Amino acid sequence: MYPTLKACLLSLVLGLTAMPAHAQSFSEQDIKRLALEAILENPEILTQAIAILQQRQEQAQADAARAALERYRMPLERDSNAPVLGNPDGDVTIVEFFDYNCPYCKQVAEAVKAVVREDGNIRLVYREWPILGEGSVFAARVALAAREQGRYEEVHNALMSLPRADEKTVMFAVRKLGLDIDRLRADMESSLIDSHIRISSELTQALGFNGTPSFVIGDALIGGAISRDELVEYVRLARESAAEEGDR
């Protein structure tokens, strides 16, 4: 039995059994026997112990994520090697980690753009996090290389609209947009692109994200697709929190 679960069970057993004052002198075998007797009499103990363990693990994960957020706030929101759309001087920053082959990223893409456009005071930081195969990596490198031609946003939108991003479909899309392909190919080898993708992976690991899309909005860490209304609410909460911090 795992030590943490064993501790939870023991705590519950002690609460449900009349243990004498010298309980600390009981042997491990005595405790196991008492625990088994208590479980047989009260089988709900197991469910309660698992629930307590889950709560403790979730709380520990949440605490670790909050600590990581504070530690990595600057590279998350102010990395000069990450594309910034919307209002560069906005009072709220949305950081989105995404993959061009993620159907859920495609699902939220229009909502994100609409909220940023309609609000007018949001910085949108895109973090390329290609985790769904070689096609995703190729697409991310193309999009990041397009920055050198001032075409990141166009390329991003085009690649996000593809049914499937691979070398063939991606190159067809950028040729259609009229990019300089020779220059693009050369820029794709930039160490800045390597750095961006590596840092995206490091940040997501530190924050506990395990899939795309994932968002950081103010102090909120959101894994998975969210609706337009939810985005608006997270932005509102981030503004409220920032205003409260400013008043202190």
C-alpha positions as CSV (number, residue, x, y, z in Angstrom):
1,M,0.0,0.0,0.0
2,Y,1.3,3.5,-0.9
3,P,2.5,5.4,2.3
4,T,0.1,8.3,1.6
5,L,-2.9,6.1,1.2
6,K,-1.8,4.1,4.2
7,A,-1.6,7.3,6.3
8,C,-5.1,8.3,5.2
9,L,-6.5,4.9,6.1
10,L,-4.8,4.9,9.5
11,S,-6.2,8.4,10.2
12,L,-9.7,7.3,9.4
13,V,-9.3,4.0,11.3
14,L,-8.1,5.9,14.4
15,G,-11.1,8.1,14.1
16,L,-13.5,5.2,13.9
17,T,-12.0,2.9,16.4
18,A,-11.6,3.3,20.2
19,M,-7.8,3.2,20.3
20,P,-6.3,3.1,23.8
21,A,-3.9,5.8,25.0
22,H,-0.9,3.5,24.4
23,A,-1.8,3.1,20.7
24,Q,1.6,4.3,19.7
25,S,3.1,1.2,21.1
26,F,1.1,-1.0,18.8
27,S,3.1,-3.0,16.3
28,E,2.6,-2.7,12.6
29,Q,0.8,-6.0,12.6
30,D,-1.6,-4.8,15.3
31,I,-2.3,-1.7,13.2
32,K,-2.9,-3.7,10.1
33,R,-5.3,-6.0,12.0
34,L,-7.2,-3.0,13.4
35,A,-7.3,-1.4,10.0
36,L,-8.7,-4.6,8.4
37,E,-11.3,-4.9,11.1
38,A,-12.3,-1.3,10.7
39,I,-12.6,-1.6,6.9
40,L,-14.7,-4.8,7.2
41,E,-17.0,-3.0,9.6
42,N,-16.9,0.3,7.7
43,P,-16.1,-0.4,4.0
44,E,-16.7,3.3,3.1
45,I,-13.3,4.0,4.7
46,L,-11.6,3.0,1.5
47,T,-13.7,5.5,-0.5
48,Q,-13.0,8.2,2.0
49,A,-9.3,7.5,2.1
50,I,-9.0,7.6,-1.7
51,A,-11.0,10.9,-1.8
52,I,-8.7,12.4,0.9
53,L,-5.6,11.3,-1.1
54,Q,-7.0,12.8,-4.3
55,Q,-7.8,16.1,-2.6
56,R,-4.2,16.2,-1.2
57,Q,-2.7,15.4,-4.6
58,E,-4.9,18.0,-6.4
59,Q,-4.0,20.7,-3.8
60,A,-0.3,19.9,-4.1
61,Q,-0.5,20.1,-7.9
62,A,-2.4,23.4,-7.7
63,D,0.2,24.8,-5.2
64,A,3.0,23.8,-7.4
65,A,1.4,25.3,-10.5
66,R,0.8,28.6,-8.7
67,A,4.4,28.7,-7.6
68,A,5.6,27.9,-11.2
69,L,3.3,30.6,-12.6
70,E,4.9,33.3,-10.3
71,R,8.4,32.0,-11.1
72,Y,7.9,32.0,-14.9
73,R,5.6,35.0,-15.3
74,M,8.1,37.0,-17.2
75,P,9.1,34.4,-19.9
76,L,5.4,33.5,-20.2
77,E,4.1,37.0,-20.9
78,R,7.2,39.0,-22.0
79,D,9.3,36.6,-24.1
80,S,10.6,38.7,-27.0
81,N,10.9,35.4,-29.0
82,A,7.1,34.7,-28.8
83,P,4.6,36.3,-31.3
84,V,2.4,38.9,-29.7
85,L,-1.0,39.8,-31.4
86,G,-3.8,42.0,-30.3
87,N,-2.8,45.1,-28.3
88,P,0.9,45.0,-27.4
89,D,0.2,47.4,-24.5
90,G,-2.9,45.6,-23.3
91,D,-3.7,45.4,-19.6
92,V,-4.5,41.7,-19.8
93,T,-2.3,39.0,-21.3
94,I,-3.6,35.7,-22.7
95,V,-0.9,33.1,-23.3
96,E,-2.1,30.2,-25.5
97,F,-0.1,27.0,-26.1
98,F,-1.3,25.2,-29.2
99,D,-0.6,22.7,-32.0
100,Y,-1.8,23.2,-35.6
101,N,-3.0,19.6,-35.6
102,C,-5.1,19.9,-32.5
103,P,-8.8,19.9,-33.2
104,Y,-9.6,21.6,-30.0
105,C,-7.2,24.4,-30.8
106,K,-9.0,24.9,-34.1
107,Q,-12.3,24.9,-32.2
108,V,-11.3,27.8,-29.9
109,A,-9.3,29.8,-32.5
110,E,-12.1,32.0,-33.7
111,A,-13.4,32.6,-30.2
112,V,-9.9,33.7,-29.1
113,K,-9.5,36.1,-32.1
114,A,-13.0,37.5,-31.6
115,V,-12.5,38.2,-27.9
116,V,-9.1,39.9,-28.5
117,R,-10.6,42.0,-31.3
118,E,-13.7,43.1,-29.5
119,D,-12.0,43.8,-26.2
120,G,-9.2,45.9,-27.7
121,N,-7.0,45.8,-24.6
122,I,-5.7,42.3,-24.6
123,R,-2.2,41.1,-25.4
124,L,-2.3,37.7,-27.1
125,V,0.9,35.7,-26.7
126,Y,1.1,32.6,-28.9
127,R,3.3,29.7,-27.8
128,E,3.9,27.1,-30.5
129,W,3.8,23.7,-28.8
130,P,4.0,21.1,-31.5
131,I,3.3,17.8,-29.8
132,L,1.2,15.9,-32.3
133,G,3.9,14.6,-34.7
134,E,6.3,15.7,-37.4
135,G,3.6,17.6,-39.3
136,S,3.0,19.8,-36.2
137,V,6.7,20.5,-35.8
138,F,7.1,21.5,-39.5
139,A,4.0,23.7,-39.3
140,A,5.3,25.4,-36.1
141,R,8.7,26.1,-37.7
142,V,7.1,27.5,-40.8
143,A,4.9,29.9,-38.8
144,L,7.7,31.1,-36.6
145,A,10.0,31.6,-39.6
146,A,7.3,33.7,-41.3
147,R,8.0,36.3,-38.6
148,E,11.0,37.3,-40.6
149,Q,8.7,38.4,-43.4
150,G,6.2,40.0,-41.1
151,R,3.6,37.4,-42.0
152,Y,3.2,35.4,-38.8
153,E,-0.5,36.2,-38.2
154,E,-1.5,35.4,-41.7
155,V,0.4,32.1,-41.7
156,H,-0.9,31.2,-38.3
157,N,-4.5,31.7,-39.4
158,A,-4.0,29.8,-42.6
159,L,-2.3,26.8,-40.9
160,M,-5.0,26.7,-38.2
161,S,-7.6,26.4,-40.9
162,L,-6.0,23.3,-42.5
163,P,-7.7,20.0,-42.0
164,R,-4.3,18.4,-41.4
165,A,-0.9,20.2,-41.2
166,D,1.9,18.4,-42.8
167,E,4.8,19.5,-45.1
168,K,2.7,19.3,-48.3
169,T,-0.4,21.1,-47.0
170,V,1.6,23.7,-45.1
171,M,3.8,24.6,-48.1
172,F,0.8,24.8,-50.3
173,A,-0.8,27.3,-47.9
174,V,2.3,29.6,-47.6
175,R,2.8,29.6,-51.4
176,K,-0.8,30.7,-51.8
177,L,-0.1,33.5,-49.4
178,G,2.9,34.6,-51.6
179,L,5.7,34.2,-49.1
180,D,9.3,34.0,-50.3
181,I,9.8,30.3,-50.0
182,D,13.6,30.2,-50.3
183,R,13.9,32.7,-47.5
184,L,11.3,30.9,-45.4
185,R,13.2,27.6,-45.7
186,A,16.4,29.3,-44.6
187,D,14.7,31.1,-41.7
188,M,13.2,27.8,-40.5
189,E,16.6,26.7,-39.4
190,S,17.0,29.6,-37.0
191,S,18.1,28.8,-33.4
192,L,15.4,31.2,-32.2
193,I,12.8,28.7,-33.4
194,D,14.5,25.9,-31.6
195,S,14.6,28.1,-28.5
196,H,10.9,29.0,-28.8
197,I,9.7,25.4,-29.1
198,R,12.1,24.2,-26.3
199,I,10.9,26.9,-23.9
200,S,7.2,26.2,-24.7
201,S,7.9,22.6,-23.6
202,E,9.6,23.6,-20.5
203,L,6.9,26.1,-19.5
204,T,4.1,23.6,-20.0
205,Q,5.9,21.0,-18.0
206,A,6.5,23.5,-15.1
207,L,2.8,24.6,-15.2
208,G,1.5,21.0,-15.3
209,F,-0.2,21.3,-18.8
210,N,-0.5,18.0,-20.6
211,G,-2.3,18.9,-23.8
212,T,-3.4,21.6,-26.2
213,P,-4.9,24.1,-26.1
214,S,-3.7,25.4,-22.8
215,F,-4.1,29.0,-21.5
216,V,-2.6,31.3,-18.9
217,I,-4.9,34.3,-18.3
218,G,-3.8,36.3,-15.3
219,D,-3.5,33.9,-12.5
220,A,-5.7,31.2,-14.1
221,L,-4.2,28.1,-15.7
222,I,-6.7,26.5,-18.1
223,G,-6.1,23.2,-19.8
224,G,-8.4,22.4,-22.7
225,A,-10.8,24.1,-25.0
226,I,-13.0,26.9,-23.5
227,S,-15.9,28.9,-24.8
228,R,-16.0,32.5,-25.8
229,D,-18.0,33.4,-22.7
230,E,-15.5,31.6,-20.5
231,L,-12.6,33.6,-22.1
232,V,-14.4,36.8,-21.5
233,E,-14.9,35.8,-17.8
234,Y,-11.3,34.9,-17.3
235,V,-10.2,38.2,-18.8
236,R,-12.6,40.1,-16.4
237,L,-11.3,38.2,-13.4
238,A,-7.7,39.0,-14.5
239,R,-8.5,42.7,-14.7
240,E,-10.2,42.6,-11.3
241,S,-7.3,40.9,-9.7
242,A,-4.8,43.3,-11.3
243,A,-6.9,46.3,-10.0
244,E,-7.0,44.9,-6.5
245,E,-3.2,44.4,-6.6
246,G,-2.8,48.0,-7.7
247,D,-5.0,49.3,-4.8
248,R,-2.8,47.5,-2.2
